[in-house]
Amino acid sequence: MDQQFFPSDYLSVLIQSVVALGFVAVTMFATHFIGGKRQKFHSLRKDQNFECGIEVKGNARFPFSVKYFLIAILFVLFDVEIIFFYPWAVNFKDSGK
């Protein structure tokens, strides 16, 4: 059983890749030229709170402990594992008997 592969076999993959890259390029250029530009002018009036009623106290960007982020990442990791292991355990609970 000698199978031969021809470059024409991959033509559909090549066309799909070109269309995907073309879509990304056209979308990026369109949003660059059509989209609004950011204005770089700041003033005290412009930087004030708008209808929230709470005055700003301090800086919102205070440092968190690295331990907090490690615990959060571990929680997400094990939470996702439990989501996948529960259906597996339900399906294979009788296979050990």
Secondary structure, 3 states (H helix, E strand, C coil): CCCCCCHHHHHHHHHHHHHHHHHHHHHHHHHHHHCCCCCCCCCCCCCCCCCCCCCCCCCCCCCCCHHHHHHHHHHHHHHHHHHHHHHHHHHCCCCCC
